[in-house]
Amino acid sequence: MLSSVQMSELLEAQDPVLFTGEVSALENAAFELASSDFEGIALALPETLSADIQQPFPILVFSRVNRLRDWQVSRLHNTVLIVITHHGANIQTRPFFKEELDRERQGPYPGLAKRPMPSEEMASAITTSLRQIDLKQCFSLPQAGQSLCLVALCFDQASNLISAKMPGQPTLSEPLTVSLGSALLRKAKILPQYDQTSESPCLPAQGLSFTITASEWVKSHGFTIRGAFNKLARMHEIKNAPELMQFGQVKHLVVAVVPIVFIVLVLNSTVPFIATWNFPVYGNDLPAIGSLLKGFFEFEMFAPEEIGFASGEKVIYALMDNELFGPVSF
């Protein structure tokens, strides 16, 4: 079966007219792609982006699912686009089917989730969608020279990630600072905890592993996230000089800061909960670009005074270095 990355490459190889949004071209391409063995969501960029910042920033969004899946996890009520810039410091979201949802709220509309369960004969029937959208019409894009990361999520189904750099010369970004978490828990020297513990996940050879469990500190609505990462150092993550910091019971020299974006989705909602946490990397000397950075973390997703998630089935993803990890159900 094709992966979302392979489907993205296939879309990019199609007629460039697709990226203009011409309806007949999109309909013809969707019809041809319906016979592929791909299932899921795929994003595609044109082969080249215009250097003129006044020009559109077009992308293609393709989905192909069977009707049983679409009844179980409605595309209409679950598909969301997420744009991440400035290493997770700026995050924007938008329901992909925003116009349809707006019409549904304004009056009677045959929403996908309200349809009856498909018959056994129709459960495996395929439904496809291919749309062109201009990111500039949907999001505030970063300044010249800055990078962005885009992903589409439909609850427990994720597209490929698209990363692109805006035309122009980059400007210096603000240095990353370690996330401090809840003042109350920090004062009690409980969490966040950035040392390895007996409950830490195993350190991956490269990448990220994480778990989420009900909190013993923030009762009723809290969740504790524990994780371990092992990754190549990037220039913006390396500190100018080692800094002595204390989290939990021990002081350490911090030599790098790694941002990770956590995305929580509740079934039948297009309003994700998103939090960026900047994790310290301990050491004595500043790491070289491309060397391995490893770290552990344990933190509370909510402070005691905050409100938790809405009820319903939930999944969580984590984004690090333009790579998506998860989903993990909880």
C-alpha positions in Angstrom: 0.0 0.0 0.0 1.2 3.5 -0.8 2.3 5.6 2.1 1.2 9.2 2.5 4.7 10.3 1.5 4.5 8.2 -1.7 1.0 9.6 -2.5 2.4 13.1 -1.9 5.1 12.4 -4.5 2.5 11.1 -6.9 0.4 14.2 -6.5 3.4 16.5 -7.0 4.1 14.6 -10.3 0.6 15.4 -11.6 -0.3 18.2 -13.9 0.8 21.6 -12.3 -2.7 22.9 -13.2 -3.9 21.0 -10.1 -2.2 23.7 -8.0 -4.2 26.4 -9.6 -7.4 24.9 -8.2 -9.0 24.3 -11.6 -12.1 22.2 -10.8 -12.2 19.9 -13.8 -8.5 19.1 -13.4 -9.0 18.2 -9.7 -12.0 16.1 -10.4 -10.2 14.2 -13.1 -7.2 13.6 -10.9 -9.4 12.5 -8.0 -11.1 10.0 -10.3 -7.8 8.6 -11.5 -6.4 8.3 -8.0 -9.5 6.6 -6.7 -8.1 3.3 -8.1 -4.9 3.5 -6.1 -4.4 1.3 -3.0 -3.7 4.3 -0.8 -5.9 4.9 2.3 -5.5 8.1 4.4 -4.5 11.7 3.9 -1.7 13.2 1.8 -0.4 16.7 1.3 1.6 18.0 -1.6 3.4 21.1 -2.6 4.1 22.3 -6.2 7.6 21.5 -7.5 8.6 25.1 -7.0 7.2 27.9 -4.9 7.1 31.5 -6.2 9.7 33.8 -4.8 7.0 36.6 -4.9 5.5 36.7 -1.4 2.4 38.2 -2.9 1.6 35.0 -4.9 -0.5 32.2 -3.5 1.0 29.4 -1.4 -1.0 26.4 -2.9 -1.1 22.9 -1.5 -3.1 19.8 -2.4 -5.0 17.8 0.1 -6.0 14.3 -1.0 -8.0 11.8 1.1 -9.1 8.2 0.3 -11.1 6.2 2.8 -13.7 3.5 2.8 -17.2 4.4 3.9 -17.1 2.4 7.1 -14.0 4.4 8.3 -15.7 7.6 7.2 -18.7 6.7 9.3 -16.6 5.8 12.3 -14.3 8.8 12.1 -16.0 11.5 10.1 -13.7 13.5 7.9 -16.0 16.4 8.2 -15.9 16.5 12.0 -12.3 15.5 12.6 -9.9 16.7 9.9 -7.8 19.6 11.0 -4.8 21.4 9.4 -2.0 22.5 11.6 0.8 25.0 10.7 3.8 25.2 13.0 6.4 27.9 12.8 9.2 29.3 14.9 10.2 25.9 16.3 6.8 25.4 17.9 6.5 28.9 19.3 3.7 29.8 16.8 1.0 27.3 16.0 -2.2 27.8 14.0 -5.0 25.3 13.4 -8.0 25.3 11.1 -10.8 22.7 10.4 -10.2 21.5 6.9 -13.9 21.4 6.1 -14.5 24.8 7.8 -17.1 26.1 5.2 -19.1 22.8 5.5 -19.0 23.0 9.3 -20.1 26.6 9.2 -23.1 25.7 7.0 -23.9 22.8 9.3 -24.0 25.1 12.3 -26.2 27.6 10.5 -28.9 25.2 9.6 -29.7 21.6 8.4 -26.8 20.0 6.6 -26.2 16.3 5.8 -23.1 16.0 8.0 -21.1 12.9 7.4 -21.2 11.8 11.1 -25.1 11.8 11.0 -25.3 9.3 8.2 -26.5 5.8 9.0 -23.9 3.1 9.3 -23.1 1.8 5.8 -24.4 -1.6 4.9 -22.0 -4.6 4.7 -22.0 -4.3 0.9 -21.1 -0.6 1.0 -18.7 -0.6 4.0 -15.7 -1.2 1.7 -16.8 1.3 -0.9 -14.2 4.1 -1.4 -14.7 7.8 -1.1 -12.1 10.2 -2.3 -11.5 14.0 -2.1 -8.9 16.2 -3.7 -8.8 19.9 -2.9 -6.4 22.8 -3.6 -6.1 25.4 -0.9 -4.1 28.6 -0.6 -2.3 28.6 2.8 -2.1 32.4 2.7 -5.9 32.6 2.7 -6.1 30.3 5.7 -3.1 31.1 7.9 -0.7 33.9 8.8 2.4 32.6 7.3 5.9 33.3 8.7 8.2 36.1 7.5 10.7 35.9 4.7 13.3 33.2 5.2 11.4 31.5 8.0 10.3 27.8 7.8 6.9 26.2 8.4 5.7 22.7 9.0 2.2 21.6 7.9 0.3 18.4 8.8 -3.3 17.3 8.4 -4.8 15.1 11.1 -8.1 13.1 11.1 -8.1 11.9 14.7 -5.9 8.7 14.6 -4.9 9.2 11.0 -2.1 11.6 10.0 -0.9 12.9 6.7 2.7 13.2 5.6 4.4 16.4 7.0 5.2 19.2 4.6 8.1 21.6 5.5 8.8 24.6 3.4 10.9 27.8 3.7 9.4 31.2 2.8 11.4 33.1 0.2 13.9 35.6 1.4 16.7 35.9 3.9 16.0 34.5 7.4 16.1 36.7 10.5 17.5 35.6 13.9 15.0 33.8 16.1 14.7 34.2 19.8 16.8 31.6 21.8 14.9 28.7 23.2 14.2 28.6 26.9 13.5 25.5 29.0 9.8 25.0 29.9 9.2 25.5 33.6 5.7 24.0 34.0 3.4 24.6 36.9 4.7 27.0 39.5 3.1 25.1 42.3 4.5 21.7 41.3 7.9 23.3 40.5 8.1 25.0 43.9 7.4 21.6 45.6 10.3 20.2 43.5 7.9 17.6 42.0 7.6 18.3 38.3 8.8 18.9 35.7 11.5 16.3 36.0 14.2 16.1 33.3 16.2 13.2 34.7 15.8 9.6 33.8 13.6 7.7 36.3 12.4 4.1 36.8 9.2 5.1 34.9 11.0 6.7 31.9 10.5 5.1 28.5 13.6 3.4 27.0 15.9 5.8 25.1 15.4 5.2 21.4 18.3 4.6 19.0 17.1 7.8 17.3 13.8 9.6 17.6 11.3 10.0 20.4 9.3 7.6 22.7 6.6 8.8 25.1 3.7 7.7 27.3 0.7 9.5 28.8 -1.0 8.4 32.0 -3.5 9.8 34.5 -1.8 12.2 36.9 -1.2 11.5 40.6 -0.5 15.1 41.3 -3.3 16.9 39.3 -6.3 15.0 40.3 -9.5 14.5 38.1 -8.2 16.2 34.9 -4.4 15.8 34.9 -2.1 13.8 32.7 1.6 13.0 33.1 3.7 12.7 30.0 7.0 10.8 30.2 9.4 10.5 27.4 12.9 10.0 26.1 14.6 11.4 22.9 17.8 10.9 21.0 18.3 13.2 18.1 20.8 15.2 16.0 21.7 18.6 17.3 20.5 21.6 15.3 22.0 25.0 15.5 19.0 26.8 17.1 18.9 24.2 19.9 22.5 24.7 21.1 22.9 27.3 23.9 25.4 30.1 23.7 27.0 28.8 27.0 26.2 26.1 29.5 23.7 27.2 32.1 23.2 25.8 35.6 19.5 25.0 36.2 17.6 22.9 38.8 14.5 20.8 38.1 13.3 18.4 40.7 16.0 17.7 43.3 19.2 18.1 41.3 21.1 20.9 39.5 22.6 20.3 36.1 24.4 22.2 33.3 22.0 22.7 30.4 23.8 22.8 27.0 20.9 22.6 24.6 17.2 23.0 24.5 14.9 20.7 22.4 11.4 21.8 21.5 8.7 19.1 21.1 5.1 19.9 20.1 2.3 17.8 21.7 -1.1 17.6 19.9 -4.2 16.1 21.5 -7.3 15.4 19.5 -10.7 14.5 20.9 -12.9 12.4 18.6 -15.4 14.5 16.6 -13.7 17.8 17.4 -11.6 20.0 15.1 -10.2 22.1 18.0 -7.0 20.3 19.1 -5.1 21.0 22.3 -1.5 21.9 21.5 1.4 22.5 23.8 5.1 23.1 23.0 7.6 22.0 25.6 11.2 22.9 25.5 13.3 20.2 27.1 16.9 20.6 28.5 19.8 18.5 27.4 22.4 18.1 30.2 26.1 18.0 29.7 29.4 19.7 30.5 30.3 21.1 27.0 28.3 22.6 24.2 27.4 19.9 21.6 28.5 20.2 18.0 25.9 20.6 15.3 24.9 17.1 14.1 26.0 15.4 17.3 23.5 13.3 19.3 21.3 15.0 21.9 19.6 12.8 24.4 17.2 13.6 27.2 14.4 12.5 29.4 11.3 14.3 30.6 8.3 14.0 32.9 5.8 16.8 33.1 2.2 17.6 33.8 0.0 18.6 30.8 -2.2 20.7 33.1 -1.4 22.8 36.1 -3.8 22.2 39.1 -5.7 25.4 38.4 -6.3 24.7 34.7 -9.2 23.0 33.0 -8.8 19.6 31.4 -10.0 18.1 28.1 -13.5 17.6 26.9 -14.9 14.1 27.4 -14.5 11.5 24.6 -11.9 9.3 23.0 -8.5 11.0 22.7 -5.2 10.5 21.0 -1.9 12.4 21.4 0.8 13.0 18.8 4.3 14.5 19.3 6.2 16.5 16.7 10.0 16.7 16.8 12.3 17.8 14.0 9.5 17.7 11.5 8.7 14.1 12.3 5.4 13.0 13.8 5.3 10.3 16.6 2.1 8.6 17.7 -0.8 8.5 17.9 -1.1 7.2 21.4 -4.7 6.6 22.7 -5.6 7.5 26.2 
